[in-house]
Amino acid sequence: MEFKDKVAVVTGATSGIGETTARMLLKKGARVLGLGRNREKGRELEKIAGFSFYAVDFRDSTQIESACGQILSEHPRIDILVNSAGIATEGTVESLGLSEWEESFQVNVTGTFLMCKHLIPAMRRNGYGRIVNIASTAGTVGAPTLHVYSSTKGAVIQLSKSMAATYAKENILVNCVCPGGTLTPMLLNMDRQDADAFAQLFPIKRLAQPEEVANVILFLASDEASFMVGGTVLVDGGFTCV
């Protein structure tokens, strides 16, 4: 897969799957515009040729909209959008506060909605677009104590399907990736014993490396996936097959 002359926007680009995806796109020749909260990591990534950083806190819609405006003024052509920014808040409907519920939907769902809303017109003008939204296996099966996270990821899956049905005729192809447990900073904060026990729930008996998920994202963002439309691709080591 080659991405020479392609411009890719990646959210959540300063950590985890988003950062890994951004780095891999750069190696494949893309121009990458990365959005994230970690300014220090963003400046570090800007040392890589072809990477531009936009500091955005996805809890704030005005920051998202401002960043999109800046991106489009500097890069009128957008070929690829990877929506990877997200948070995972633990809790049940009883234990979660309303502010936690709203924050999760703001980052995980509204953030994806706004990025698509503002960048799809640029894709339409160029007659080409690839959008990959990152959901989770938690959006496809019941995840105990992850009530709001599961709800947001289910919403991202359905949003992706609806968008795919709308925009495919304009050569803007939308797909969704659902990772299982992946060794990102979000998961590495888990106690080692708990992480080992979690890994045993997967038929493959281990957790994913971020590169293993990013490989699938890159495929869906490439021209090799030219007949993939509205797919919900599970990258979960067999977690949802048992």
RABEL-V32003 format. One line per field, one symbol per residue. ss: DSSP state (@ for helix, = for strand, . for the rest). psi: psi as a letter, one per 20 degrees, with the letter a starting at -180 (. if undefined). burial: b if it has 24 or more other ideal C-beta (glycine too) atoms within 12 Angstrom, else e. Layout:
ss->???
psi->???
burial->???
This chain:
ss->......=====....@@@@@@@@@@@@...======..@@@@@@@.....=====.....@@@@@@@@@@@@@@.....====.......=......@@@@@@@@@@@@@@@@@@@@@@@@@@@@@..======..@@@......=@@@@@@@@@@@@@@@@@@@@@@@@.========..=..@@@@...@@@@@@@@........=.@@@@@@@@@@@@.@@@......====...@@@.
psi->pqkpjqppppqkijqchggggghhgghjjqppopprhnhghghghiippipppoopoiiohhhghgggggghhhnhpphpponiprqopqrrhhhqqhhgghgghgghghggggggghhhhhgghikpqppopocqhiihrpopjlghggghhhghghgggggghgihijkopprppnqbpqmrhghiiqpgghgghghiiphikrrqqhhhghhhghghirihkijopkqoopmjkjgji.
burial->bebeebbbbbbbbbbbbbbbbbbbbbebebbbbbbbbbeebbeebbebebbbbbbbbbbebebbbebbeebbeebebbbbbbbbbbbbbebeeeeeeeebbebbbbbbbbbbbbbbebbbebbeebebbbbbbbbbbbbbeebeebbbbbbbbbbbbbbbbebbeebbeeebbbbbbbbbbbbbebbeeeeeeeeeebbebbeeeebbbbebbbbbbbbbbbbebeebbbbbbbbbbebbee
